[in-house]
Amino acid sequence: MSTDRLEFNVTGMDIDIVETIPVKWQGRAIDSGPIHIGLGEPGSHGIIDYEAGTVEVEFRSKIEFPELAESLEELGADPGVYAPVSMVIRSGGAVLEGHRLRLAGKGTISEHVLFDPEQTRVDVRAPSQCKPDAGSGSGEEIREALRNGKSVSWNFNPEEKRVEVTLPDALGGETHLLSLSGSYTLTAAGTDAASS
């Protein structure tokens, strides 16, 4: 492969939605409580083209909402209603100065009792900044670290509202603009860290 292209795996994802979401279920108003997004099924991966200055990535994620799940359980809902949600987020964007990554994309929900994939929409807007961990070095140093098999994490700015979520009709059908906090981690494909 050209030295201007780097294939990678997504080896970490620890993201929280800053806001809570009001949902409606069977005539009841329920607050979502904290929502966490982590890695789901294996296979999250992507490629950076340094010559073109572009990045493409597929995040295979799992969304959990423990407080909402507890509320639904107390209301007698079937466990399938409050099971974690699997979602694939396909994103693309630019590699900016300092190896910041500017990504935007769409999420596709897998079959779920509560979140109808036909009615649930997730759009991820590009952030103005998604910076590597402090201390990761310059853009060139981060590029070299990735090539040497080191894992590097990128952090969201929790003050930016960058995810638009439209709920299915069964949950009220409303659209919410949300912020993310936390990070995701990339490791060059074919390294021990990427395979673990």
C-alpha positions in Angstrom: 0.0 0.0 0.0 1.1 3.6 -0.7 2.8 5.3 2.2 0.2 8.1 1.7 -2.6 5.7 2.7 -3.2 4.2 6.2 -5.7 1.5 6.9 -6.8 1.4 10.5 -9.2 -0.2 13.0 -11.3 1.6 15.5 -10.1 0.0 18.7 -11.8 2.2 21.3 -15.0 4.2 21.6 -16.2 5.8 24.8 -18.8 8.5 24.0 -21.6 10.0 26.0 -24.5 12.1 24.8 -24.3 15.2 26.9 -28.1 15.9 26.9 -30.9 13.7 27.9 -33.8 13.1 25.5 -37.5 13.2 26.4 -39.3 10.2 25.0 -42.9 9.2 24.9 -43.9 5.6 25.4 -47.4 4.3 25.5 -48.7 7.8 26.5 -46.0 8.3 29.2 -43.3 10.9 29.2 -39.9 9.4 30.2 -36.5 11.0 30.3 -33.8 9.0 28.6 -31.2 9.6 31.2 -27.5 9.1 30.3 -26.9 7.6 26.8 -23.5 5.8 26.1 -22.1 4.8 22.8 -19.3 2.1 22.7 -18.0 -0.3 20.2 -20.4 -3.0 19.1 -19.9 -5.8 16.6 -16.2 -6.3 15.5 -15.1 -4.7 12.3 -15.0 -1.0 12.9 -12.4 0.3 10.4 -11.4 3.0 7.9 -8.7 4.5 5.8 -6.8 7.8 5.7 -5.5 9.1 2.4 -2.9 11.6 3.4 -2.2 12.7 -0.2 -5.9 13.6 -0.7 -6.3 14.8 2.9 -9.4 12.6 3.4 -10.6 10.0 5.9 -13.4 7.4 5.7 -14.5 5.3 8.7 -17.2 2.8 9.6 -18.0 2.8 13.3 -19.9 -0.3 14.5 -21.4 0.9 17.7 -23.6 -0.2 20.6 -25.9 2.4 22.3 -27.0 1.9 25.9 -29.4 3.9 28.0 -29.4 2.3 31.5 -31.9 4.7 33.2 -34.4 4.5 30.3 -34.0 0.7 30.3 -34.7 0.6 34.1 -37.8 2.8 33.7 -39.2 0.6 30.9 -38.5 -2.5 32.9 -40.4 -1.1 35.9 -43.3 -0.3 33.5 -43.4 -4.0 32.5 -41.9 -3.7 29.1 -40.5 -6.7 27.3 -36.7 -6.9 27.6 -36.4 -6.5 23.8 -37.8 -3.1 24.1 -35.0 -1.7 26.2 -32.1 -3.9 24.8 -29.0 -2.0 23.6 -29.2 -0.6 20.1 -26.7 -1.6 17.4 -25.9 1.1 14.9 -23.4 1.4 12.1 -22.1 5.0 11.5 -20.5 5.6 8.1 -18.5 8.8 8.1 -16.2 10.7 5.8 -14.3 13.9 5.9 -11.0 15.7 6.0 -7.6 15.4 7.8 -6.8 18.9 9.0 -3.7 20.6 10.4 -2.5 18.9 13.6 -4.1 15.7 12.4 -7.5 16.8 13.5 -10.3 14.8 11.9 -13.4 16.5 10.6 -16.0 13.8 10.1 -19.7 13.8 9.1 -22.0 10.8 8.3 -25.1 8.9 8.9 -26.1 6.1 11.4 -28.1 3.1 10.4 -30.0 1.4 13.2 -30.3 -2.4 13.2 -33.6 -4.1 13.8 -34.9 -3.1 17.3 -38.3 -3.4 19.0 -38.3 0.2 20.2 -36.3 2.1 17.6 -37.9 1.4 14.2 -35.0 1.6 11.7 -37.3 3.1 9.1 -38.3 6.0 11.3 -35.1 6.6 13.4 -32.7 9.0 11.8 -29.2 9.8 13.0 -27.1 12.4 11.2 -23.6 13.3 12.4 -22.5 16.8 11.5 -18.8 17.7 11.0 -17.3 19.4 14.1 -15.1 22.5 13.8 -12.5 20.5 15.7 -12.0 16.9 16.8 -8.5 17.0 18.3 -6.1 14.2 19.1 -5.3 13.6 22.8 -3.1 16.3 24.4 0.5 15.2 24.2 0.1 13.2 21.0 2.5 15.5 19.3 2.4 17.4 15.9 0.4 16.1 13.0 3.4 14.5 11.5 4.3 12.8 14.8 0.7 11.5 15.1 0.9 10.1 11.6 4.2 8.4 12.4 2.8 7.0 15.7 -0.1 5.5 13.8 2.2 3.9 11.2 4.3 2.5 14.1 1.3 0.7 15.5 0.5 3.1 18.4 -3.1 3.8 19.3 -4.2 7.5 19.1 -7.5 8.9 20.5 -9.5 11.8 19.1 -11.7 13.9 21.4 -15.1 15.5 20.8 -15.9 19.0 21.9 -18.9 18.7 24.2 -19.9 22.3 23.5 -20.7 21.5 19.9 -24.1 20.2 19.0 -23.2 17.8 16.2 -25.7 14.9 16.2 -29.3 15.2 14.9 -31.5 12.4 16.1 -35.1 11.9 14.9 -37.1 9.4 17.1 -39.6 7.0 15.7 -43.3 7.8 16.0 -43.7 5.3 18.8 -41.4 7.5 20.9 -42.9 10.9 20.0 -41.3 11.4 16.5 -39.3 14.5 17.7 -35.9 15.7 16.4 -33.1 16.6 18.8 -29.8 18.3 18.2 -27.2 16.8 20.7 -23.6 17.1 21.9 -21.0 14.4 22.3 -18.3 14.0 24.9 -15.6 11.4 25.0 -13.4 9.9 22.4 -12.7 7.2 19.8 -9.3 5.4 19.3 -7.7 4.4 16.0 -4.9 1.9 15.5 -3.2 0.9 12.3 -4.6 -2.3 10.8 -2.4 -5.4 11.1 -0.8 -4.4 14.4 -1.2 -6.4 17.7 -3.1 -3.5 19.3 -5.6 -3.3 16.5 -6.2 -7.1 16.7 -6.7 -7.2 20.5 
